[in-house]
Amino acid sequence: MASVLEAADRQLAQAPVTAQMIHQWPGDPAAAALAMRVNAALHALARRATPENLASLYSGEHNDFDGAIAEAFAQQDAFIAGWISTPTQTNEVARAGAIMSALMAAPLARPMPFELLEVGSSCGLNLNLARYAYKLGPVSAGDPLSAVRIEPRWRGLAPRLSPVSIIAARGVDLQPLNASHARDRERLLAFAWADQPARSKRLDEALKIAVEHPPRVDCGDAATWLARRMVEPQRSGTCRAVVHSMVLQYLHEHEREDIAATMAAAGARATDDRPLVWVSFEWTTDRREVQLRLTWWPTGTSVVLARCDPYGDWLEWLGASLN
């Protein structure tokens, strides 16, 4: 991927429309993951064998990065520009390992199922997290027969062993994808890095599960959707869980503030019989590290459970006290 992006930087002039978009990009290009968008556009073209020389590069038949990418830029400028105009859609299922460990750690007054609400769901693959198999340090969880196996390199103490039951799951995205649509599957697979075949295989298996068990993903903006969900009745004996992974960087500051205010208001109404948890897998504001944070109500306590790889490859459990 590094070689692809270095060559793309050198050959960008071959794609004048794309180059203009990049040079005039509003806001922070890093926060918008612009490099990932360009990389995914090229990967999508390679998967289509358009041009064939680019596909040959990706399959390892040659290493002329500059030649293949210059040709792709010259021939597919409009496609690449159109691709990078829309947000990233990684929907990395390995992050479900962190979310699952946080749900296991939630200090509920008694065992109860979760009502899962996800902000920034993309294709909704992590709404199916209960259908995956996990090895979280020494702890196994989830469906042991699942074709999707998530086993991050674990550092630190073992997470709390507590069975997780999902009674309902619903998400929101500005541009939801559908696993049943070939074009949407192609988009997600293109955002998986070409030199990580195990990641692509895991994603492909998660997409198959999503075809069989379609997640419910609404189209809408995160703050408005969440405010509506938080005032809906919560069944007694269930825990409402709001989760998101690598989403906040794409929201405006006022949207992040609205979400925080919505969660605080909902938390004020929480009880031991209708608790609320907030699981956040996000960059710190200085982008120095990705933290897995758990906040729960009715106490309003908030702790950083772990430091994490952005894509869920490793997790350092900090052993925070949840009592």
Residue pairs with C-beta under 8 A, 6 or more apart in sequence:
1 39
1 193
1 194
1 195
3 63
3 65
4 39
4 42
4 65
4 69
4 194
5 35
5 38
5 39
6 65
7 65
7 66
7 68
7 69
7 70
8 38
8 39
8 42
8 69
8 73
10 66
11 66
11 69
11 70
11 73
12 18
12 19
12 22
12 73
13 19
14 70
14 73
14 74
14 77
15 73
15 74
15 76
15 77
15 80
15 81
16 77
17 77
17 78
17 81
18 38
18 73
18 77
18 80
18 81
18 84
21 81
21 84
21 85
22 29
22 34
22 38
22 84
25 32
25 34
29 35
30 287
31 249
31 250
32 87
32 250
33 87
33 88
34 84
36 88
36 90
36 191
37 83
37 84
37 86
37 88
38 80
38 84
39 193
40 83
40 88
40 187
40 190
40 191
41 79
41 80
41 83
41 84
41 190
42 54
42 69
42 72
42 80
43 58
43 190
43 191
43 192
43 193
43 194
44 83
44 186
44 187
44 190
45 51
45 54
45 72
45 76
45 79
45 80
46 54
46 55
46 57
46 58
46 194
47 55
47 58
47 186
47 189
47 190
48 55
49 55
50 75
50 76
51 68
51 71
51 72
51 75
51 76
53 64
53 67
53 68
53 71
53 72
54 68
54 69
54 71
54 72
56 62
56 68
57 63
57 64
57 65
57 68
57 69
58 194
62 68
72 80
73 80
86 175
87 174
87 175
87 250
88 191
89 122
89 123
89 175
89 177
89 187
89 188
89 191
90 122
90 188
90 191
90 192
90 246
90 311
91 121
91 122
91 123
91 124
91 125
91 126
91 177
91 188
91 191
91 203
92 199
92 203
92 245
92 246
92 311
92 312
93 125
93 126
93 132
93 148
93 150
93 202
93 203
93 206
93 312
94 150
94 152
94 199
94 202
94 311
94 312
94 313
95 126
95 245
95 246
95 281
95 308
95 311
95 312
96 125
96 126
96 129
96 132
96 134
96 150
96 312
97 134
97 136
97 150
97 151
97 152
97 312
97 315
98 152
98 245
98 281
98 292
98 306
98 308
98 312
98 315
99 126
99 129
99 243
99 245
99 279
99 281
100 129
100 132
100 134
100 136
100 141
100 142
100 150
100 164
101 136
101 159
101 292
101 305
101 306
101 315
101 317
102 243
102 277
102 279
102 292
102 294
102 305
103 114
103 164
103 241
103 277
103 279
104 136
104 139
104 141
104 159
104 160
104 161
104 162
104 163
104 164
105 159
105 160
105 162
105 294
105 305
105 322
106 162
106 239
106 241
106 275
106 277
106 294
106 296
106 322
107 296
107 322
107 323
108 239
108 275
109 272
109 273
109 275
110 272
111 162
111 163
112 237
112 238
112 239
112 275
113 165
113 166
113 167
113 237
113 238
113 239
114 164
114 165
114 166
114 167
114 238
114 239
114 240
114 241
114 277
115 167
115 168
115 169
115 234
115 235
115 238
115 239
115 240
115 241
116 127
116 129
116 166
116 168
116 169
116 170
116 241
116 243
117 169
117 170
117 171
117 226
117 229
117 240
117 241
117 242
117 243
118 124
118 126
118 127
118 169
118 170
118 171
118 172
118 242
118 243
118 244
119 171
119 172
119 222
119 225
119 226
119 242
119 243
119 244
119 247
119 259
120 171
120 172
120 173
120 222
120 244
120 245
120 246
120 247
120 250
121 127
121 171
121 172
121 173
121 176
121 215
121 217
122 173
122 176
122 177
122 188
122 217
123 176
123 177
123 178
123 179
123 184
123 188
123 207
123 210
123 215
123 217
124 171
124 176
124 179
124 210
124 214
124 215
124 216
124 217
125 179
125 203
125 206
125 207
125 209
125 210
125 215
126 243
126 245
127 169
127 170
127 171
127 215
127 216
127 217
128 169
128 206
128 209
128 210
128 213
128 215
129 142
129 166
130 142
130 143
130 164
130 165
130 166
131 142
131 143
131 146
131 148
131 209
131 213
132 142
132 143
132 146
132 148
132 149
132 150
132 206
132 209
133 140
133 141
133 142
133 143
133 144
133 145
133 146
133 148
133 149
133 150
134 140
134 141
134 142
134 149
134 150
134 151
135 149
135 150
135 151
136 151
136 152
136 154
136 158
136 159
136 315
137 154
137 156
137 157
137 158
137 159
137 317
138 158
139 158
139 159
139 161
141 161
141 163
141 164
142 150
142 164
146 209
147 205
147 208
147 209
148 202
148 205
148 206
148 209
149 202
150 202
150 312
152 308
152 309
152 312
152 313
152 314
152 315
153 313
153 314
153 315
154 314
154 315
154 317
155 314
155 315
155 316
155 317
156 306
156 316
156 317
156 318
156 319
157 317
157 319
158 317
159 317
160 322
167 235
167 238
169 215
169 216
170 216
170 217
170 218
170 229
171 215
171 216
171 217
171 218
172 217
172 218
172 219
172 220
172 221
172 222
172 225
172 226
173 217
173 218
173 219
174 219
174 220
174 221
175 219
176 217
176 218
176 219
177 184
177 187
177 188
177 217
178 184
178 214
179 185
179 207
179 208
179 210
179 211
179 214
179 215
180 211
180 214
185 207
188 203
188 207
189 200
189 203
189 204
192 199
192 200
192 203
193 199
199 311
218 225
221 255
222 244
222 247
222 251
222 255
222 259
223 251
223 255
223 258
223 259
223 262
226 242
226 259
226 262
226 263
227 258
227 262
230 262
230 263
230 265
230 266
231 266
234 240
234 274
235 274
236 273
236 274
237 273
238 274
239 274
239 275
239 276
239 277
240 266
240 274
240 275
240 276
240 277
241 276
241 277
241 278
241 279
242 263
242 276
242 277
242 278
242 279
243 278
243 279
243 280
243 281
244 279
244 280
244 281
244 282
245 281
245 282
246 281
246 282
246 283
246 290
246 310
247 282
248 256
248 280
248 282
248 283
249 282
249 283
251 259
263 276
263 278
263 295
264 300
266 276
266 297
267 276
267 295
267 297
267 298
267 300
268 297
270 276
270 297
270 298
271 298
272 298
275 296
275 297
275 298
276 296
276 297
276 298
277 294
277 295
277 296
277 297
278 293
278 294
278 295
278 296
278 302
279 292
279 293
279 294
280 291
280 292
280 293
280 294
280 295
281 290
281 291
281 292
281 308
282 290
282 291
282 293
283 289
283 290
283 291
283 310
284 290
284 291
289 307
290 307
290 308
290 309
290 310
291 304
291 306
291 307
291 308
292 304
292 305
292 306
292 307
292 308
292 315
293 302
293 303
293 304
293 305
294 302
294 303
294 305
294 322
295 301
295 302
295 303
296 302
301 322
303 320
303 321
303 322
304 318
304 320
305 317
305 318
305 320
306 315
306 316
306 317
306 318
307 315
307 316
307 318
308 314
308 315
308 316
309 315
